[in-house]
Amino acid sequence: MACDLWLVPLVDVLCHSPENPFSEELALYDKVLSEAGLPPVPVFAYMPGLSGDVAPVAGFDYDALHFLRRAYLLQLCGLAVTPVDELGGDYEQLLEMFEATAQQSHLVWHYDHAGAYVPVDFQVPLVSDELLESGGPLGSTQALLRELEFVAPALGIDPANPPAAPAPPPGPTELEEPAAPAPYDASPFARERHVWLGLHAAATRSLGQGSMIVFS
């Protein structure tokens, strides 16, 4: 099953447009951020080279996302990060045993095909009844990037000099549709690395361009 990541430029030509398709989500995010004593989602003035176009930045297999989450939890809890061929009971046990830890992770505690990461730095994913009814916990791009850098060495990735990110999908993929095959990688953590590279590309561009990351 395919999982797409999209970048939503937080530029005024989109955010202040009466036709902004993300207006309800942004209003909810601003409300939740305000209640947590945090600044609102930043909106940037248009500049040459930026537009209000929403575009895919990465795509990967739904299960592979959980492979990466499993590796992160193992690393965070001081356990050996071992490769697996399929998701099994150990991942479910990890989530049960370390539920409180998982709920503080921006990488792990996030809906798989909904929700967003915004370029506002906060330590713990934000949760409210309204968020859980719509897109799930709200994540921080900065915190996501820190977590990706933390787990990278266990996957054989130098976070300061990672491999090039895979090409983004040419267009939206349906949930039931298989994800595009990942480029060949001889590592036993090939699937985790593929997702890591996609998320890392999304996070760095989110911060560099002033964009929101959206799951679809």
C-alpha positions as CSV (number, residue, x, y, z in Angstrom):
1,M,0.0,0.0,0.0
2,A,1.3,3.4,-1.0
3,C,1.9,6.3,1.4
4,D,2.7,9.8,-0.1
5,L,4.2,12.9,1.4
6,W,3.3,16.3,0.0
7,L,4.8,19.7,0.7
8,V,2.3,22.6,1.2
9,P,4.2,25.9,0.7
10,L,3.2,28.3,3.6
11,V,3.2,31.3,1.4
12,D,0.6,34.1,1.5
13,V,-0.6,33.5,-2.1
14,L,-1.9,30.1,-0.9
15,C,-2.6,30.6,2.8
16,H,-4.4,33.9,2.4
17,S,-6.4,32.8,-0.6
18,P,-10.1,32.3,-0.1
19,E,-9.8,29.1,-2.1
20,N,-7.0,27.7,0.1
21,P,-8.0,24.0,0.5
22,F,-6.1,23.7,3.7
23,S,-7.7,26.7,5.5
24,E,-9.7,24.5,8.0
25,E,-6.6,22.4,8.9
26,L,-4.4,25.5,9.3
27,A,-7.0,27.2,11.5
28,L,-7.1,24.0,13.7
29,Y,-3.3,23.8,13.9
30,D,-3.1,27.5,14.9
31,K,-5.7,26.8,17.6
32,V,-3.8,23.8,19.0
33,L,-0.5,25.6,18.8
34,S,-1.9,28.6,20.7
35,E,-3.4,26.4,23.4
36,A,0.1,24.9,23.9
37,G,1.6,28.4,24.2
38,L,3.3,28.1,20.8
39,P,3.4,30.5,17.8
40,P,1.1,29.9,14.9
41,V,2.0,28.2,11.7
42,P,4.3,30.6,9.9
43,V,3.1,32.2,6.7
44,F,5.8,33.7,4.4
45,A,5.6,36.5,1.8
46,Y,5.8,35.3,-1.7
47,M,9.3,35.5,-3.3
48,P,10.5,34.5,-6.7
49,G,11.0,30.8,-7.0
50,L,8.2,29.9,-4.6
51,S,4.6,29.4,-5.5
52,G,1.5,28.1,-3.9
53,D,1.7,24.8,-5.7
54,V,1.3,21.7,-3.6
55,A,3.6,19.0,-4.8
56,P,4.7,15.4,-3.8
57,V,8.1,15.1,-2.2
58,A,8.3,11.4,-1.4
59,G,6.5,8.1,-1.6
60,F,7.0,4.8,0.0
61,D,5.4,1.6,1.1
62,Y,3.0,1.8,4.1
63,D,4.7,-1.1,5.9
64,A,8.1,0.3,5.3
65,L,7.1,3.4,7.4
66,H,6.5,1.1,10.3
67,F,9.8,-0.7,9.7
68,L,11.5,2.7,10.3
69,R,9.4,3.5,13.3
70,R,10.3,0.1,14.8
71,A,14.0,0.8,14.2
72,Y,13.7,4.2,15.9
73,L,11.9,2.7,19.0
74,L,14.6,0.0,19.3
75,Q,17.4,2.6,19.1
76,L,15.7,5.0,21.5
77,C,15.0,2.2,24.1
78,G,18.6,1.0,23.9
79,L,17.8,-2.3,22.2
80,A,19.6,-3.8,19.2
81,V,18.4,-2.5,15.9
82,T,18.0,-5.7,13.8
83,P,16.6,-6.0,10.3
84,V,13.3,-7.9,9.7
85,D,11.6,-9.2,6.6
86,E,8.1,-8.4,7.8
87,L,6.3,-6.7,10.6
88,G,5.7,-9.1,13.4
89,G,4.7,-9.3,17.1
90,D,7.9,-7.6,18.3
91,Y,6.8,-4.3,16.9
92,E,3.4,-4.5,18.6
93,Q,5.2,-5.5,21.8
94,L,7.4,-2.5,21.5
95,L,4.5,-0.2,21.1
96,E,2.8,-1.7,24.1
97,M,5.8,-1.8,26.3
98,F,7.0,1.7,25.4
99,E,3.7,3.4,24.7
100,A,4.5,6.5,26.6
101,T,7.8,6.8,24.8
102,A,6.1,6.2,21.4
103,Q,3.6,8.9,22.1
104,Q,6.4,11.5,22.6
105,S,7.9,10.7,19.2
106,H,7.1,12.8,16.2
107,L,8.1,10.0,13.9
108,V,6.2,7.2,15.6
109,W,3.1,9.0,17.1
110,H,1.5,10.1,13.8
111,Y,-1.3,8.9,11.6
112,D,-0.1,7.0,8.5
113,H,-2.2,8.6,5.8
114,A,-3.3,11.9,7.4
115,G,-2.1,14.7,9.5
116,A,0.9,17.1,9.1
117,Y,4.2,18.3,10.3
118,V,4.6,22.1,10.6
119,P,7.8,24.1,10.8
120,V,7.3,25.1,14.4
121,D,9.7,23.6,17.0
122,F,8.0,21.8,19.9
123,Q,9.1,18.8,21.9
124,V,6.1,16.5,22.1
125,P,3.5,15.9,19.3
126,L,0.3,17.9,19.9
127,V,-2.9,16.0,20.5
128,S,-6.5,17.2,20.9
129,D,-9.9,15.6,20.3
130,E,-10.3,17.7,17.1
131,L,-6.9,16.6,15.8
132,L,-7.6,12.9,16.5
133,E,-11.0,13.2,14.7
134,S,-9.4,14.7,11.6
135,G,-5.7,14.2,10.8
136,G,-4.2,12.8,14.0
137,P,-1.4,14.2,16.2
138,L,0.3,17.3,14.9
139,G,4.1,16.9,14.5
140,S,7.0,19.4,14.4
141,T,9.3,19.3,11.4
142,Q,12.3,20.3,13.5
143,A,11.6,17.4,16.0
144,L,11.1,15.0,13.2
145,L,14.4,15.9,11.7
146,R,16.2,15.4,15.1
147,E,14.6,11.9,15.4
148,L,15.7,11.0,11.9
149,E,19.2,12.1,12.6
150,F,19.2,10.1,15.8
151,V,18.3,6.7,14.1
152,A,20.3,7.3,11.0
153,P,23.6,5.7,12.2
154,A,21.8,2.4,13.1
155,L,20.6,2.2,9.4
156,G,24.1,2.9,8.0
157,I,23.3,6.5,7.1
158,D,25.5,9.5,7.9
159,P,23.0,12.2,8.8
160,A,25.5,14.9,7.9
161,N,26.0,13.5,4.4
162,P,23.0,11.3,3.5
163,P,22.6,9.6,0.1
164,A,20.5,11.4,-2.5
165,A,16.8,11.2,-1.9
166,P,14.7,9.1,-4.3
167,A,12.7,10.9,-6.9
168,P,9.2,11.9,-5.7
169,P,6.2,10.1,-7.2
170,P,4.9,11.8,-10.4
171,G,1.5,12.2,-9.0
172,P,-0.8,11.0,-6.2
173,T,-1.2,7.3,-5.5
174,E,-4.2,5.7,-4.0
175,L,-4.0,4.0,-0.6
176,E,-4.8,0.6,-2.1
177,E,-2.3,1.1,-4.9
178,P,1.1,-0.5,-4.5
179,A,4.0,1.9,-3.8
180,A,6.5,2.5,-6.6
181,P,9.5,0.1,-6.2
182,A,12.4,1.6,-4.2
183,P,15.8,1.9,-5.9
184,Y,18.1,-1.0,-5.3
185,D,19.9,-0.9,-1.9
186,A,22.0,-3.9,-0.7
187,S,21.6,-2.9,2.9
188,P,19.6,-5.2,5.2
189,F,17.8,-2.0,6.2
190,A,16.9,-1.1,2.6
191,R,13.2,-0.4,3.3
192,E,13.9,1.7,6.4
193,R,16.5,3.7,4.5
194,H,14.2,4.4,1.6
195,V,11.6,5.9,4.0
196,W,14.2,7.7,6.0
197,L,15.5,9.4,2.8
198,G,12.0,10.5,1.8
199,L,11.2,11.9,5.2
200,H,14.5,13.6,5.5
201,A,14.0,15.2,2.1
202,A,10.6,16.4,3.2
203,A,11.8,17.7,6.5
204,T,14.8,19.6,5.1
205,R,12.7,21.2,2.4
206,S,10.0,22.0,4.8
207,L,12.4,24.1,6.9
208,G,14.3,25.5,3.9
209,Q,11.3,26.5,1.9
210,G,8.8,27.2,4.7
211,S,6.4,24.3,3.9
212,M,4.1,22.0,5.8
213,I,4.4,18.2,5.3
214,V,1.2,16.4,4.7
215,F,0.6,12.7,4.6
216,S,-1.9,11.4,2.0
